[in-house]
Amino acid sequence: MRFSTLLSCIAVTSLFLSSCNSTQNNHRLVQWAYAENAQVSQYRQQIQSQFPIAKAQIISLSSIAGFDFDSETDVVVAYKKLASIESNFIPRASELNRRTNAIAKNLQSQHKIEANDTTWQSFQQYKQYAENEFEALTSLGQDFTKAHAGFNKALSAPEYSQYAKQLPQTPWQAHTIIQTHEAEDNRERYNEAVLAALSEKLANVDLTNFEALSQLVDLASFSGVDRAKYGQFPRREESLTPKTRDISRQLIQSAISGHLSRAAYSYAAQFEDISAVTYQLSELDNENSPHRPLSELLSDTQKQQVANIFNARKAEIIEQLILAYKRLLDAALIYAEQATTRLQTMVAHSDRFMNEHGNLRMFPAVQTYLDEQQNERLALLRGISQSALQNIESATSLAQLNTVLFGLIAKADYTSDVAQQLKQAQTSKLNRLTAFVPATDQEELSIRNFSAKNLNYESELTAIYLGDFDHARLSSDSLTVGLILNDYMHAYGRYCDSELPANKVPITREECATESVTTDGWGVETSRVCVNWVEIPTGLYADPVIYNTSKRLASSASLDMFGDAMQGDWFAGKSILDDKVSLGDDMEKLVNQNQCNNKGLKRFEENLLRFIHGQSGIRLPSGMTLADVQSVYKIDFAPDDLNLSRLLDDLILENAQAWMLNRYYQGSVADIAVIRTSNEGYPLSVKASYQFNTMGQNSLGEVVLSFADNIPKCLYFSDAPDTCRHPSRGIINRFEKGEYVE
């Protein structure tokens, strides 16, 4: 029903009321408004339902068939007509609906309308607008119906029939396709905006500032374009497309090509300190370079251009550094007339240089300088070697033996033939001076009255005997110390029962006396736990003080392992297995090679208890320390002389003895990479791969070896990358003796 019919008695003036009724029922007016709007709403629902599917179909077809929206094919023309009608109809229909609801709300606030009401004027304006829109929108709705039929006809053309089954047919399918298309369109618009902003900003950035060039790497940030304004982007896709990055790279390369040399020169010239130079002026492709991201934007030619400038500056500073060290050495040698004094001066100079600038050895000029210095040192060392050998042979004490080669061998020279000859002679003399002799008087003990030679824990046990607890590399409450005491107690009880005190106590072990077994309804055992433990004598006896201390440490160790497990660190307990494997039969050998009635062995026992109880150690009359013993055989090697492959292979092989399912393939270590080094060039962290067998299958694992104080500290295996597995103490002791130096 048309408004013109319903309101034929209504005049545009107050005659409406006098010619029909003096008042008009508002309920009827609302019904009239909604009645006409209902037909428009039907068209709107039809368009909102059919158009998204048509849009999704044309998007899919263009992707499958390979045509674009700029073509003039029948199906594209038909779709564009649909889209034109939709874009015209929907906003107008929405506005009509809004105004209809508004006028209805005003009318419903009163029961009747009269000529002098303010609502009357609003209704008259709405009436005029609505009649025009009802007619226009009805016509557009009819046009959409015809256009949609035309689109479907074009879509069913023979050339598109093969794609019919691939086109969306449901609203949900259409929604997904349109959402994806709009996300891609948003991304494309964003990328266009980034390129436009980049071009504008490149004209204003200071391209002669090398550090400012690094800001260009983050294109999104540098462009200043707000990504959030462009809506959703495709999932799992980067905001910037490869095409945009390529174009950006070309724009940047072009913009900075005339300024790059000047920027690099200015940047390099500001550095004077060599330590800063090696980092700040490292090659752009180097993973440690602070400007590595910039390498992504430069061509190979431009990167080489920067490298040449940086290398030239590094060469200048290195030349100045070498010249300064030469002057220092020349000044020191003026007062060194004797060969021994000259050699000691040159060794101190070499060690200082390596400590401060060992990481510069990769530079040819530095290596040449070091080689020249080494040749001079070795010539001097050969010249005094016969005299040194005589002094070694005539030494009558460790203190005297230690001074013979003091300051005569630089770290870089330890692998030379003459240095090896001298160290071997010194070690041979050490073995004679420290040859084991049992002691009967505890007041006159010396290093010769105790022997831990060739044991895995040689250094640690020797330090305890000497009372040098600070250098024992053990913690008094550690699981390892508990193992040492327990193994010592059993070994002493097995071989030295006659030396035990009269109040000796039996060593027992726990054995389950009663078990609780649970079965299911079919009689199958589901669990078995011990409910009653008893102490069973082992046949061995121990000093009650040692026995009680061992029991206390064992109880504490159990609580610690349980605590680790409760905190989720199930691998932490494996460290005790590492230490158990590392300790091996050290205590059996220790007791046997030191003899039961030897007062030196009793001093070790006494100091071990003092160490556990946190008391100070009893020192030898000579005051000897572990460092005094180690200084003879300990090797201060150069970093390049370390055989990492053999070290890692031995460490993994030893650790693998505690593996449960996996079996290590000896000699399979590969892909060794030094991750971090100290300032002197010594490794701090090394990564490698290795092969192992698990359940009959060959597998590849990774391990990271960390160092502390230039000795192996922890092994981190790929199956538990956060758990420190303890390296073998025996290997650490051999490492310190130079057995892994090439």
C-alpha positions, 0 to 999 in steps of 0.5 A: 500500500502506498502512502499516497493512498493511505494518506489521501485525505491528508493535505500538506497543511492543517486542512488535513485535520479538518478535511478528514479528522481533527486528530490522527491515530499514531498507531495507524501511522506507525503501521503504514511506515513499517508496511512500506519499509518491509518490502525494502527490507526484503530486498535488503536481505536478498542482496545481503545474502546473495551478493557476498556469494557472488563476490566470493565466486568472482574472487575464486574464479579470477584466481582459478581462471587467471583473469583480473577485475579490469577485464571486460568479460561477461562475467566481470561486467555482470559482477560489476553491475551487481556490485554497483547496485549493492553499493548504492542500495545497502547504505540507502536502505540502511538510512531509510530503516534508521529514519523509519525507526526514528519516526516510529519512536517519536509517533509511539511516544504519543497516542494521537498527532495533531496539527500543532504538534512538533512531531507533525512537521517531522512526519511530513518531512519523513513522508516526502523522503520515504515516498521517494526512497521507497520507489527508488529502492524498490526499483534497485531491488528489482534491478539487482534481481535481474542483474543477479540472474544475469551474473549466474547466467554468465557464470554458467558459460561453457568456459567456466563450467569446469570451475563450477564445483570449486566455487563457493555456494554457501554464506560461510564459504563466501565469508571465508573467501571474502575475509581472506581476500580483504586481508590480502587487500589490506596487506597490499594497501599497507605495503603500498603505503610503506613504499610511499612513506619510505621514498619520502623519508629517504629524502630526509634521513642523514645518509652520511651517518652510518649508525642511522643507516641501520634504522633503515633495516626495520622498514615498517618502523622506519616508514612510520606507517601505522599497521593497525589502521589497515585491518587484519592481514593474512594469518601466518604471513609477514606484514611486508611482502617479499616484493616490497622488501625487494623494492625497498632494498633497491630504493635504499641501495640507490639512495645510499650509494653516493653516501656509503663510503663517506658514512663508513669512513666517518664511522670507522674514524671515531674508534681508537680502542682496539677492543671496540674496533674488533666488534664495531668494525667487524664485517657486516655479515659476521653474526657478531656484528652490531650492524649485521641487519644492514647487510640485508639491504646492501649489495655484495659490492656495497658490503665489500666497499664497507669491509675495505674501509673497516679493514683499513681502519683496523689495520691502522689501529693494529699497526699502532698497537704492535708498534706500542708493544714493540717499544715496550719490549725494547725498553724492557730488554735494555736492562736484560743482559743475560739470556735467562732474563731476556727470555723471562722478559719476552715471555711476560711480554708475550703472555700479557699480549695474549691475555689482552689481545689474544682474540686479534690473532686472526689478523695477519699482521698480529700473527706475523708479529707473534711468530717473530716473537716466538722465534726469538723466544725459542732461540733463547730457550734452546740456548739455555736448555742444557743449563735448565736440564741440569738445574732440574736434575739437581733440584732437591725439593718441589719449591726448587724444582718449580723455580727452574722453568718459572717464566721461561716458557710462554703459553704459545711455546708449550707445544714446541720440542724444546719446551716439551723436553724440559717439561718432561724432565721436570715431571720425571724429577717431580715423580722422583721427588714425590715417590711414595714413602709410607710414614710412621710419624704423623708429625713429619708428614710430607707430600711423599707420604700420600699418593693419589697419582693416576686417580680420577680425583687426583687433584681433589684428594691431594688438596684434601690431604694437604689441608688446602680445602680452598682449592679442592674443587669440592663442596663439603655438603655435596653428593660427591663428597658423600660418595668419596667418604662412603667408598673410602669407608668400605675400602678401608673396612675391606683392606684395613680392618686391623687398623680400625679402633676397638669400638668399630661398628658393623657396616650394614645395608638396607634390605626389604623384609616385607613387601606390599603387592597389589593385584587387579581383579584378574590377579595381575600384579599392578604395584609392589612397594616395600613396607618394612626395611631391615639393616643387614650386616655386610661383614665389614666394619668402620670407625663409628665417626666415619660411619655416622658421618657417612649415614648423615650425608647419605640421608641428606643426599636422598632428600636433595634428590627427592627435592629436585624431583619434586621441583620437576628437575628429573635430570638433576639426579643424573649428576650423581651418576656422573660423579659416581662413574667419575669416582669409579674405584678411586677409593679402592686404589687409594687405600691399596696404594697408600698402605693401611698403617701409613700415617699419611692415609690417616691424615687424609681421613682426618682432613676429609672429616674436617672438610665435611664438618666445615673445619680448617684443614691440617697443613703439612709442616712445609705449608705446601699447597695444591698449586705447588704440586700442580705448577710442575705439570700444569700446562698453560696452553695457547687456545689454538693448541687445544684438541677439542675433538678428542676432548669432547669425544672422551667426555661424552664417552665417559658420561655415556657410561651412565646413559640408560637406553642410548649408546654413544658411537665413539669418535662420532663428534663432528660440527664443532663450533666455538660459540663464545670465547674469553678475551684471551681467546680461550673457549667458554662455550663449544657446541658439537654434534655426535651420533648414538644408538637408541633402541636399535636406531641411529640418531644424531644429538647435540652437546654444549660444553661450557668452560670455567677457569679454563677447564671443562665445567658442564656438558649440556645434552640436547635431550636436557639442554638446561641440565649440567652433566658433570664432566669426568674428573679424570679427564679434567685432571688430564686436561690440566696436565696438557694431554689435550694439547696438540 
